[in-house]
């Protein structure tokens, strides 16, 4: 069995453990959630707004591809002519084809031949943002006027998105695992541009199959909350070292209500890596 399949199994085990742990935690009703007459959350209600009238993206979110701990709104299909809905860019040779350069295609081929053993997720390291978008473990968004924080339950990641109008760094800064993210509003859409990625062999995994990215990557995310329970994210990848042209995919997330994030320390009692071949 290929290791990337094992990674899915390992993630599934982590989620299953998280589920059993969550059942032992006190349950609290999430405040400020619109409810139906039977007390269930009304996830198709209008999206909440901040004091300055912007959509409030705050909440605990999971992707729409299963493995989560709670129900959410059904995914919103993209209208014709918009990016395809994609769990991963390519799964077992199917799915959205990537316009790879010969170098990138060779890197991916080698990674898959090595059973994806160097995927950062296997080694409890921060994983690529696209992998986080598609990870079965949830993420929590905390939005303020000048800063948005995203806490990823997977590998306990923390991402800062600056909303205060600052430009991209131009002083030859040290690259980051998560890159350097700045966001601005275009109507009801939050546009987030991320550059200055750490693009070496450890960090440069765009998806679980090893599609690479480099330090030239610019990722542009467009966040929309069309209703209370749905978050749509269109993600554009521009990396001239790895791809011959930009491409875009869509990821749908759904709101987790009456749930909590769980502390997940990947290296605690870690017993898997010694079995990697």
N, C-alpha and C positions, 0 to 999 in steps of 0.2 A: 504494500500500500504506500502510495506516495506521501511524503511528509506533509504536503500542503493539505491533504485530506486529514492527516493527524492534527494539524493546527485547528481545523474546524472542530474536530472531536474535543481537543483540549479546551477550546473556547466554550463548547457546549457544556463540558463538565464544569467550567468556572461559572457559567450562567446557572446551571442546575444547583451548584453549591450556593450561589448568591440567592437563589429562590428559597432554598431551605432556611438560610440565615434570615432572610427578610421576614419569613413567617414568624420568627421569634421576636421581632422588633415591635414596639407599640405602634398601632395603626392610628393615624390622625387624618381627619378629613381636610383636604386641601382647601384653604380659604379662597374666597373670591372666584369660585368656579360656578358658572351658571348651571343650574340643576333642572331636571325635568320633574314632573309631578311625583314620580316614583323615587326621587332622590338620586337618580343616575345623572352623571355629568352630561350636559348638552354640548357635545363637541362640535356641533355645526353652528353654534352661536357665533356672533361677530367676534373677531379678534380683539383683544384688549388694547387700549392705547395708553401711552405714557402721558405725563402732564403736559408735554409740549406737542401732543397730538400724533406722535409717531407710533407705529405698531410696536407693541411690547412683545419681544420674542422670548421673554423669560419663561422658564419651565423646565421640567424633566422630559426629555424626548428620547424615543427609540426609533430605529428604522422600521420599515414596513415589511421586512423580509423574515420575520419570525425570530424566535429565541428569546423574546422579551418577557418581562414579568407582569405586564398589565395591558389591558386593552386600550385602544385609542381610536382615533378617527380613521375611516377608510381612506386609502390613498387617493389623491386627486390625479386622474390621468392628464398628461400634458396635451394641450390642444395641437392640432396638426401644424407641422412646421417648426415645432420646438424640440429641444433636446430629448433623446430617448430616456425612458426610465431605465436605470441600470443598477443592479445590485453590485456587481463587480464589472470591470471593463470587459474582461473575457473570462469565461469559465469553461474549462475543458475544450478550448478552441472555438467556443460559440460566443455569441454576444456581439457587442459593439467592437468593430475592428479598429485597431489603433494604427495611425500613420507613422510607424516607427522608422527611424533611420537604421541603416545596416548595423551600426554599432549597438543601438538599443536592442534590436532584434537578437543579436548575438548574446548580449548580457542576459536577456530574459531566457533564452534557450539554455544557457549555462546554469542559471539559477534553478530552472525546473529540472535539469539533469541532475543537479545536486540535491533534489528533493526539497527545495526551498528551505534548506537548513539555516540559511543566514538571514531569514526574515527577522527583523528586529522584534516582532511580536513573540517569536519563539524564545528569545533571550531576555524577555522582560524589559526591553528598551522602548523608548517612545516610537510609535509607529507613524507612518505617513498619514497626513490629514485625510486623504481619500479612504484609507483603510479605516480610520476612525469614523468617517461618515457612514460606513457600511457595517460597522461592528455591531454585533447583537447586544453588547452591553450598552446601557444608556449613557446619555450625556446631559448635563444640566447647564442651562444658559442663565446667567445673571446679567441683566442689561441696565446700565446707568446712562446718564446723558453723554459722558465722555469716554466710557470704557465698557466693553462687553467681555465677560469672562465665560469661558466654556470649560467645565470640568468633565473629563472623560473618566468613566468608571474603569474602563479597560486600561491597565497599566498605570492608573492613577495620574492621567495626564492633565495638565493645566495650560490653557491657551489664553493669551491676552489679545484683544482686538481694540485698537485705539480709535475712538470716534471724535477726537478733539481737533481734527484738521491737520495733524502733523504730516509732513511728507515722508517718503521712503528714505531710509538712511543712505547717505552718500559719502560717508567718511571711512570707507573700507572696514565696515564693522565685522566682528566675529559672527559667522553664520549660526543659525539656530536650528534645532531639530524641527520646530514648528514654523520656522520662518518668522518674518516680522509683518504683522497684519495691521492695516489701516482701513477704516470703513467710513462710508458717507451714505447719505440717504438720497435716493432718486425716487421721489414720490413715496410710495409705501414699500419700496424695495430697498433693503440694506445691501449695498455693494461693498464687498471686502476684497482688497487686493493684498496678496501676500508674496513677499520676495525674501531674498537673503536666506535661502534654505541651506542647510547642511546637506550636501549632495554626494557624500562619499558612499562607499559600499554598505555602510551600516544603515544610513538613513534613507537612501534613495530607492525605496520600494513604493511605487505608486499604488499597487494593488497586491493581493495575496499571491498572484502568480509571478511576481517579480518584475513587472513592467517598470523600467527604471525612470528616475528623474535625476536631474543634475543641479548644480548650483545656479544654473541659468533659469530655473523654473520660475514662472510667474503664474500664480493661481488666482483666479478671480471667481468669487462666489457671490451669488445673488440670492439673498434670503427673502422669502415672502411668507406671510402667515395669512392665508386666504380666509381661514375661520379659526375658531378657538382651538380646535384640536389638531390642526394640520400645519406642518412647516414644509415648504418646498424650497429646495436649494438647487440652482443650476450652477455647475462648476465647469469653468473653462480652464484648460491646461495649455500653456504656452511654454515650450522648452525646445529651442531650436537645436540643441545638442542631441536630444533624444527623439524628437518628433518633427516630421517634415512640415506640419501645419498645425495650428491650434485646433482643438476639438472640445466639445461640450457634452456633458451628461447631466441628467437630473437625478436627484435623490429625494425621496419623500420621507419625512419623519412624522411620527404621531405622538401626541401628548400622553404622558403617563400621569394619571390622576390618582390621588390618595396613595402614592408610593414615595419611597425615599431612595436616595443614592446609598450605595453600600461601599464601605472602605475595602478596596481590593488591592492588596500588596502582592504583586506578582512574584517577587522573590521569596516570600515567606514560605518556608518548608518546600521550596521548589525541588522537585525530584525528576523532572522530565529531561533536562538537557543532557544528562549523563547517558541517556539512551539514544541520542541522536547519532545517526551514521550518515 
